[in-house]
């Protein structure tokens, strides 16, 4: 697959004075080695790598600020790097410059258990956070599948399987420490649960994909570990029956913690990959959190609704290890899908629509996919109206890549026509910039552009992502 | 009480050409009558009115856009007016100009019951919305007490008694239609439940108090009416016991729908005002939403916790009319407080702190208030760490006004030192601008100012509010 054709011509030179100053400060934490640059010039997107000129491994907010000041002075692009798990080309150094790797900023700074918040450096991953707070009886629910860094999750406004109950990073970031383009250090908010004190700087940086500032610390909300957890699988005769069940469950206000859809091909792939024996029909995987009585009550309501739509008996995963196996399999759906077609690369869609439009949107998409020249799987965070098509493509077949891009574009058009969005949780990066005007309109884009110009007047922060300068 | 001393000198002239053009377009929906201007140059704050030069009654987004274009061309201040219920001087025309009254934009545009959203013109009030959607089985939970307009609630990031469970306007605005300073019409987001498609324009305008754009339509989240609702009152021997109970309840993750604190004086005032017979001690008022079994379970947990802190027996308000009377009394606490000192005016504080710091913050504040020369009451949305002191002042006594300002400032400093905010839900307006630098720091203010400059380069939108130009 080809990176955008214009990229090489956009590379900006990195002055020797800038590299010298970085080398002096960071010594062997500055690297220009090909392998290191290659590792930092790619993400999980289908694009080939676009290498930064150098990589700096930062260990503190002050170091990030120093790098920003230097890059701003020399007009050098600066791209923050967390865990490398983004999938829309966010990390590609299309204009060259410096990749600033925050993975060594991996300390959990403070847990305020009484307030249900924790503050961590940006390089802490969600799994690390949950590991370190386990003894507090609290947990951090946002779970995008990959073990992403908290800084990266904030920067892409990530969510995942738990969002239907607990919200996304938009709702769960309390405050951020951010380094601005000119190297100032700003804390975006206090730890108060709510505030009306001026513009919402926190929400400005959440989802800004490194283009407005570099997130170095993240304060997130935590939740009490539920007293009882149970998970169940329910098979359906058709995709539509599964989706209609979810619509009714959400409309009833049942506080399901997770409700995930898999189509038949996705089920087949996880059976193969994770050695499970799930019945290969469209299915929903549920998780319920609450008191023992509350969980039972939720499950009974949900069973009633699914039965009305042809859902077969719930298959319960009562033991923690069974639930872990089930969710591990669900999270492996991406890699499982890839194995359905050995040697393939995947292109993933990410639309999100109002739930009343979900069934139509999925059905029309399936109609189109069934005529495609490549196999596919569908998984979805259907409680939010968000689903992903994994299109399994021959990496050497440009025609197939174009075909997938057309299908993705048609799907995005369908989602926008249904008052939805081109991306529920993956972000814009490079790959979805083409859809921004269709989704938001030129006047909204002009506002976003004016914000970018105001916060980053020299266009050094992850330039060429989200919107054109 | 005095308005800021500098204000008269800041008035900008409104060119005759601008007024003529408005008169031509709006005819008798443009008013320069003293009484109309006076009504629109005040809010519920203790400031004396500062009159706009004229008032326009808009009936559509396009009309608002036309007014904005005209004002922008002539550099004339433009102040949006909803229900007039703000309380920090938001609406005062300190630089003169045009007040644009949106109260005739009061149509509920569409209810998407399946998606749990509704879209209304900005002038629709929260009570009107709930009245009009009653038959759908859904409700809109945000309840700031006053029957504010949805546009005004979005503009001040309002919340109130239900926020502990349902969140604030930050979490419950799905999308906005906004008129920009130069008269473009922008929709900030789709109706998808989540999106990662670029900068969060919605959250930029929520809480911007009319300084970045004029909100003309609001899409909000709705919730299924709970199957069961119950409310209860619990008396405590001391303020600290009540607050400690709330802290434990929140930490247990009990999904209380409301938990409101009143001090002894507040209870006495609502008894007098609303002819109730509440026992006059510090108390908490609870409301529980859920299934019948769920509500009972929540109530049992809460009763156990309150009993551990000396809470006396729950007094239940089971019947809807009893609950209505109770919440009406709570909402009347402001006016009830005023009646404790006939002829007084009130100054209200609004800090919000992390809940672990709430008890100390309230206690230190009470120590200071007990030495003051005026009476006071305290009510609080304590589940969020937010409480209000109603200071009952002699309007002719400037020394008392200064004393109250000192106490408020000390309280704000205490809240900021506790990692809290000067305003949980009332907004900055004029009255709290002095605290912005203390709370956010100069670098964060510089970012906010650059946002204001980018979105409103001629400083016409509610100028002189939130931050200095």
Interface residues (C-beta under 8 A of the other chain):
Chain A: X112 X113 X114 X115 X116 X117 X156 X157 X158 X159 X163 X167 X168 X170 X171 X180 X184 X185 X186 X187 X188 X189 X190 X191 X192 X193 X194 X195 X196 X197 X198 X199 X200 X201 X203 X204 X206 X207 X208 X212 X223 X224 X226 X247 X250 X251 X252 X253 X291 X293 X294 X297 X350 X352 X353 X354 X355 X356 X384 X385 X386 X415 X416 X419 X420 X421 X422 X423 X424 X425 X426 X427 X428 X432 X435 X436 X439 X440 X441 X443 X444 X446 X447 X448 X450 X451 X452 X453 X454 X455 X466 X467
Chain B: X112 X113 X114 X115 X116 X117 X156 X157 X158 X159 X163 X167 X168 X170 X171 X180 X184 X185 X186 X187 X188 X189 X190 X191 X192 X193 X194 X195 X196 X197 X198 X199 X200 X201 X203 X204 X206 X207 X208 X212 X223 X224 X226 X247 X250 X251 X252 X253 X291 X293 X294 X297 X350 X352 X353 X354 X355 X356 X384 X385 X386 X415 X416 X419 X420 X421 X422 X423 X424 X425 X426 X427 X428 X432 X435 X436 X439 X440 X441 X443 X444 X446 X447 X448 X450 X451 X452 X453 X454 X455 X466 X467
